[in-house]
């Protein structure tokens, strides 16, 4: 039986945190302390002058264990400070672990920070050869793949420009192009791809998908974009406070992670429609709105709120829109009057609305809220919540649809009639 391409055994990483630094001490301070605190002077001032500090040990990672099989695409998710980037730096051999052992059975290529391995004074052309050499590519191999690297990066016009004049997005384009064409057994990619534009991110995800599923190589991918994780990864490692809290199939891991995100306090989202009417306690699919709400493409999306009126009875119209987050395009919109519903608001009311069979293309979307009083728009709230649409499995089949050519895939009816020739 083939051994795992990566084995991580009891990895821990410790840092020393400094809470106080020594500094300049004026003569008047020394004289005052000698007079008023003669017994404490020697200890306290010695620490200040020499820079002796109070230190605390911080474990960025603690007892990390997992293995990765050849050809797997593994996602690593967790909140800020969970230890994701530290783990990747250890796997990339940039920093050593304090404890534990890592076994890597193959070559490693990593893309962790914008411009890592680039010399700012050299041109893009020269940095392709420099970065490729740093990543372990022979000069002959770099030359053979040079045209493919340049074409993928899309920086042909700036190839002979010093990279110090590149934008962060151009840095990432070139760095990813070199790393992806290096053909390592293991490719390690951090959140750095978020710097690129949406089109280039899509291109990178397509390349990484090709690397794993067609070429059989291994990818470790850290991202806060759960939609990208869902598209690319077979399995996900969830980190929290430097520890592995779950290793599950992608959809199960994302659902587990979302449950770890604390929901906002009750009434934390309170919209004042006018002096008398407020909207509170918004729910998406009967759950309090969190920072990112995962929903399977094709599932019903329900939105609920409480409308409170402290004044006279009023007739109100409210509506909701779903807007694609990456480019701000509104893809679905409706309001109560459009459906022939009249909302008469008196004291406290619960109003629910349902988008049925919403087959949205996977990605992140914002939910927006609108309110009209006597035909006049009173309130527009651009973001009451964010939803992450996960790929759908159509009609109970095993095939998972991750890429739609359109934003929405709607139901359609088909009829086949056999025509007999005479």
Helices and strands as residue ranges (DSSP letters): E 6-18, H 27-36, H 38-50, E 55-68, E 73-77, H 84-91, E 99-104, E 108-111, H 124-134, H 139-153, G 156-158, G 163-165, H 168-181, E 186-189, G 191-195, H 198-213, E 218-222, H 226-232, E 235-240, E 243-249, H 250-260, E 271-272, E 277-284, E 287-288, E 293-296, E 301-324, E 330-335, G 336-339, E 343-355, E 363-373, E 376-390, E 392-393, G 394-396, E 400-401
